[in-house]
């Protein structure tokens, strides 16, 4: 099936993007389409821009944090001891009332 069966294609323009690794990507867009400021590089996945001299910086990936790491950011050691002591007192009270069997 060629152009004769489908009709003429929309006029297009190619835009060149560069990533921080120096990869060049040239996607094509319809003439009337708005050109995006950035484009993901298909070779390395980094963001790319139309400014070859100033490509976007490599994004910083924050390391995975456990739930405990987030808790330690919000609580001091003293607060953690107090919370633990309160929870243990509640548990001991439930054990004494026969609600919990250890």
C-alpha positions in Angstrom: 0.0 0.0 0.0 1.7 3.2 -1.1 1.0 6.9 -1.0 -1.5 6.6 -3.9 -3.8 4.5 -1.7 -3.3 6.4 1.5 -3.0 9.9 0.3 -0.2 12.4 0.8 1.6 12.4 4.1 1.5 15.5 6.4 4.5 17.9 5.9 7.1 17.1 8.5 10.3 18.6 9.9 13.2 16.9 11.7 14.4 18.3 15.0 17.8 17.4 16.4 18.3 16.7 20.1 21.5 16.0 22.0 21.9 14.2 25.3 24.7 14.6 27.9 26.5 11.6 26.4 26.7 13.4 23.0 24.1 11.1 21.3 22.2 12.8 18.5 18.5 12.0 17.9 16.4 13.4 15.0 12.7 12.7 15.4 10.3 14.1 12.9 7.2 16.2 13.8 4.3 17.6 11.8 5.0 21.1 10.7 2.1 22.5 12.8 3.0 20.5 15.9 4.6 22.1 18.9 8.2 21.0 19.3 9.0 19.6 22.8 11.8 21.2 24.8 13.2 17.8 25.7 13.3 14.3 24.2 14.4 11.1 25.7 17.5 9.7 24.0 16.7 6.3 22.5 20.3 5.1 23.0 20.9 5.8 26.7 17.5 7.1 28.0 18.9 10.4 29.2 16.9 13.6 28.5 18.1 15.5 25.4 17.6 19.1 24.3 17.9 21.1 21.1 20.9 23.0 22.4 23.9 20.9 21.5 26.3 23.0 23.6 24.2 22.7 26.7 22.4 19.4 27.0 20.3 18.7 30.1 22.3 17.4 33.0 22.2 13.7 34.0 19.3 13.3 36.5 20.4 12.3 40.0 18.9 9.1 41.2 18.2 9.0 44.9 19.1 5.6 46.4 16.2 3.5 47.6 15.3 4.2 51.2 13.7 1.7 53.5 10.8 2.6 55.7 13.1 2.6 58.7 15.4 5.2 57.0 12.4 7.5 56.5 11.4 7.1 60.1 14.9 7.9 61.3 14.8 11.1 59.3 11.7 12.2 61.2 12.5 10.9 64.7 15.4 11.3 67.1 16.8 8.4 69.1 15.0 9.7 72.2 11.7 9.9 70.5 12.1 6.4 69.1 12.8 5.1 72.6 9.7 6.8 74.0 7.5 5.4 71.2 8.9 1.9 71.7 8.3 2.1 75.5 4.7 3.3 75.0 4.1 0.4 72.5 5.6 -2.1 74.9 3.5 -0.8 77.8 0.4 -1.2 75.8 1.3 -4.7 74.7 2.1 -5.7 78.3 -1.3 -4.4 79.4 -3.0 -6.4 76.8 -1.1 -9.5 77.8 -2.0 -8.9 81.5 -5.7 -8.6 80.5 -5.5 -11.9 78.6 -6.1 -10.2 75.2 -2.8 -11.4 73.8 -1.0 -14.6 74.5 2.7 -14.6 74.0 
